[in-house]
Amino acid sequence: MPSSVRLQEMIRVIRSARTQGEERGIIQKECADIRAQFRQGDNGERSHSLAKLLYVHMLGYPAHFGQMECVRLIASTRYSEKRIGYLGAMMLLDEKQDASLLITNSIKNDLSHSSQYVQSLALCTLACMGSAEMCRDLAPEIERLLRASNSYIKKKATLCAVHIIRKVPELAEMFTPSARSLLSEKNHGVLHGAVVLITELCKHNPGTLDQFRKAVPELVQIMKGLVTSSYSPEHNVAGISDPFLQVRILRLLRILGHNNDTASDAMNDLLAQVATNTDSSKTAGSAVLYETVLTIMDINSESGLRVLAVNILGRFLLNNDRNIRYISMTSLQKIVQTDHNAVQRHRGTIVDCLKDQDTSVKRRALELSLALVSAVNIRSMMKELLIFLSTCPPELRSHTTSGIFNAAERYSPSKRWHIDTILHVLTTAGGDVRDETVPNLIQLITTASELHCYTVHKLYRALVKDISQQSLVQVACWCIGEYGDLLLKGECEEIEPVQVTEDDVLDALETVLQSHMSSPATRGFALTATMKLSTRITDNVDRIRSIVSNYSSCIDLELQQRAVEYNALFRKYDHMRAAVLERMPVMDKNSPGHTNGDTSGVIKETDPSKLKPVEAGLLSEPASQVCDLLDLLDGTDTPLQPSPAPTNNPTTTSSADLLDLLGGLEPAPVLTETVYEKNGLSLKIQCDKQTDTEVMVTLIGSNSTQNDITNFTLQAAVPKSVQLQMKAPSGNVIPAHGLGQVTQTVVLNNPNKVSLKMRIRVSYSNQGAVHQDTVQIDSFPSPTCPPSVSPL
Amino acid sequence: MIKAILIFNNHGKPRMSKFYEHYTEDTEQQIIRETFHLVSKRDENVCNFLEGGLLIGGSENKLIYRHYATLYFVFCVDSSESELGILDLIQVFVETLDKCFENVCELDLIFHLDKVHNILAEMVMGGMVLETNMSEIITQVEAQGKMEKSETFVFQCPRQDR
């Protein structure tokens, strides 16, 4: 065929190029030829040129000048030209190009073409690169083709419909009726497409999901037919009858049966049958079995079936084929949350997979092992994980270390074990740990006061052995600085005594200071530690002095500053030295002071404070846009709610402090007025402070019902010129029987001195029912006059 | 959904690339290179699944590949596809190519790229599996080939008369 010959010639020429540069030259020449062809040649030549262009495009050279040619060729009447035109459209065009809109009309015409192959070309292209507008235009056509009599076209139209729904979800209802009827097709291709279509429809709309639940018996019938049918050569793959269709149907059954008892009951027998009868010696059978297992675990199946499923997964785990092992671990990962005990039974095998040579299998095994760690097996699991860490591939290291730290934090049986584990990790993989490990570890060490001696000895020994792991060195320096006296005393019950002299310690610290492997931060640690030792040791204070004065001319600015300041401590402020360098107090994990590089701590603190002004700003803006007391901010209120605060200690302490500051006002009789009382919940308003332009009130919620009120939130709106700032509430649960209250302070800034009104929306849950109510406060209580309230 | 189907040889030269999501030309080439790097590092007897590279969507997408002689067939899929099913699909694809080209080899794929695309278009459409029945696929491909041949023949005749 002419087009192939020419294409082949060009390909041969390109392949004969010996260097990349030669190839580029040849392709440039060819592209110039192609461009000339496009300008003058007739359609026949065009299609050959486009074929050549597509080859060039695959190799990675620019081919955008072919886009208009695609449009022209698609519009041609000849099949061969249309074909190459559509192929070009799929490869070169996409929804961002304007040229794609031009082919919409051609596609529309071709969809009604007499030849099914032309129709299929159009359908294929639409499904691959159809933009939202194209889909909207052509959706009715596709819907019509869904009901065509030709199964070849039907199956293509079905998948095209799926693409349309993905691009334009609103059109889903158009395809729902036809989808149902497609299930009665005999052609497997159409059935497959129909199942995919129904799956997509169910994903988009829970209402449709309910509708399709009625189709469960039909699907069960089809599956039964597939499973029990005799050998049919066309659909057979390794002894299983059309495994692709079986897998799809199982997936759809999973979606339909999830959280629904009737549907799940209808499927139970079928699933048991498939699970027991499928031959899993080949991949095809394993695929079906694996899908069955996932479906069983995801629907409300009976417990016997679940046990069967987990056993199948266990069998997979022991399979020799690595693919099967990988798959079984992926599925165990999905069910480990819900059926933890069942998966625990296979812990031994999973841990063995950690030693497999295959990286993918190792990764899966690691994730699963971390999920299986519990208080009971922490010691043995940690041993395995530490062995794994020493041999694991580099890309998995940081994941492993963070997993180990998390597990250790949650389940460590004793402080000493915890510290040992962290030290082990730092020695093996110190370079791959998170930054906040160092302050976390330091904080942990300070809290374990009985282990200070043990810890500092261990760290000293580790330091002497190897100073390349920065995190380890940093922690070691800090500890030696703090607990140097314990180190020098030499006696420690839990470790063999080794005599450490002051010189040894100072030598170690100096090595760290001078080594090129130490980062600037590490050096800083070492210098400070050296300084701290000046109060803990007796003989070598002069040596320390000289070290410190050496660094007062260091190039590194941080070190220089530290050295100069320490020098000053030696000279002018010698009397304060002991007090400044004494032992640090035990650090509390969440205290504001615990921000030594601990990013999580910093985030916890600044985020709510950043959130509050932003939310208050957002809150006052819509309030100012709303004219006096019209509707409260609809719908989008909840993100504006300053509700995350109650779970965070620092902010509540600060708001509690604020209230405490105002507590000085309490002895004076402050007017509290009830503004809302319903269903046992009562809301009072208390005026804390009032000036000409500012009012600060506290809203107090209390609960006199039998049950706790949860998710209690308040939202407020004020007139245009008033600025509203809501502080964090003290909580969002009000205990029953009036045992507790929730308070929230509100500050109103009224620069224009308009009459103050406030509308408050209360929402809460009580006994599972959600309530919402609005109350308007027309004037605020002042120490002189009571507030007036109009309920809404 | 299948995000991309790539065929490249042992040196990373692309033999066929089909993307079902839009990427720029540069990104497409980078994806091919990145995928080649990830896949070529694998041993012979490890499993056929890999996490996707960063360019193609990171760890939510998987690379499922099969190595035949000098060619790697790689399907990049997201989590909605069954991994073992895709492995079987690759097998069906290769067997179909084998039937259509008669003992297919790399040269066949090089010189008949458009035919490979046509065969693939009968199996996967818009990122979704369309047809897995080999005989059905082959019938359709042959019918379409006949249609093309009949047209060019008609076209040829007037030319030869000149």
Contacts between the chains, C-beta under 8 A, distances in Angstrom:
chain1	res1	chain2	res2	distance
A	1	B	148	7.7
A	1	B	149	7.2
A	1	B	152	6.0
A	2	B	152	6.9
A	2	B	156	7.8
A	3	B	152	7.9
A	4	B	111	7.6
A	4	B	112	7.0
A	4	B	114	7.9
A	7	B	111	7.6
A	7	B	113	7.9
A	7	B	114	7.6
A	8	B	111	4.9
A	11	B	110	6.2
A	11	B	111	5.7
A	15	B	110	7.4
A	44	B	155	6.3
A	51	B	114	5.8
A	54	B	113	7.2
A	54	B	114	7.3
A	55	B	113	5.7
A	57	B	25	7.4
A	58	B	14	5.9
A	58	B	16	7.0
A	58	B	17	5.8
A	58	B	113	6.8
A	59	B	14	6.9
A	60	B	14	7.6
A	60	B	25	7.0
A	60	B	28	7.7
A	60	B	29	4.3
A	60	B	32	7.9
A	62	B	25	6.4
A	63	B	25	7.6
A	78	B	151	5.4
A	78	B	155	7.6
A	79	B	147	5.2
A	79	B	148	6.0
A	79	B	151	5.5
A	80	B	148	4.5
A	80	B	151	5.3
A	80	B	152	6.2
A	83	B	118	7.4
A	83	B	144	7.6
A	83	B	148	6.8
A	84	B	114	6.8
A	87	B	114	6.6
A	87	B	117	5.7
A	87	B	118	7.8
A	91	B	18	8.0
A	94	B	22	4.2
A	95	B	22	7.1
A	96	B	22	7.3
A	115	B	147	7.4
A	117	B	143	7.1
A	117	B	144	5.2
A	117	B	147	5.9
A	123	B	125	7.7
A	124	B	121	5.3
A	124	B	125	5.5
A	124	B	126	7.8
A	127	B	125	5.0
A	127	B	126	3.3
A	127	B	128	7.9
A	128	B	20	6.5
A	128	B	125	7.1
A	128	B	126	5.2
A	128	B	127	7.9
A	129	B	22	7.6
A	152	B	140	7.0
A	155	B	130	6.5
A	155	B	131	6.9
A	156	B	125	6.5
A	156	B	130	6.9
A	159	B	125	5.0
A	159	B	126	5.9
A	159	B	128	5.1
A	159	B	130	5.8
A	160	B	125	7.6
A	160	B	126	7.0
A	162	B	126	7.2
A	162	B	128	6.2
A	163	B	126	4.5
A	163	B	127	8.0
A	163	B	128	7.9
A	188	B	133	6.5
A	189	B	130	7.0
A	189	B	131	4.8
A	189	B	133	6.8
A	189	B	136	6.7
A	192	B	129	7.1
A	192	B	130	7.9
A	192	B	131	7.8
A	192	B	132	7.6
A	193	B	130	7.2
A	196	B	128	5.9
A	196	B	129	8.0
A	234	B	133	5.3
A	234	B	134	7.9
A	234	B	135	5.4
A	234	B	136	7.2
A	235	B	133	6.0
A	237	B	88	6.0
A	237	B	92	7.3
A	237	B	132	7.7
A	238	B	88	8.0
A	242	B	132	7.4
A	242	B	133	7.9
A	243	B	85	7.0
A	243	B	88	6.7
A	244	B	85	6.0
A	244	B	88	7.3
A	244	B	89	7.3
A	244	B	129	6.4
A	244	B	132	4.6
A	247	B	82	5.0
A	247	B	85	5.1
A	251	B	82	7.6
A	283	B	84	5.3
A	283	B	87	5.9
A	283	B	88	5.9
A	284	B	84	7.7
A	284	B	88	5.6
A	286	B	84	5.7
A	287	B	82	5.7
A	287	B	84	3.5
A	287	B	85	5.0
A	287	B	87	7.9
A	287	B	88	6.6
A	290	B	82	7.4
A	290	B	84	6.4
A	291	B	82	6.0
A	322	B	45	7.4
A	322	B	46	6.0
A	322	B	47	3.8
A	323	B	47	4.6
A	323	B	48	5.7
A	323	B	49	6.9
A	323	B	83	7.9
A	323	B	84	7.0
A	323	B	87	7.0
A	325	B	47	7.3
A	326	B	47	4.6
A	326	B	49	5.5
A	326	B	83	7.9
A	327	B	49	8.0
A	327	B	83	6.1
A	327	B	84	6.1
A	330	B	83	7.6
A	357	B	43	7.3
A	357	B	46	6.9
A	358	B	43	7.6
A	358	B	46	3.8
A	358	B	47	5.6
A	359	B	46	7.5
A	360	B	46	6.9
A	360	B	47	5.5
A	360	B	49	5.5
A	360	B	50	6.0
A	360	B	51	7.5
A	361	B	46	7.5
A	361	B	47	6.2
A	363	B	51	7.4
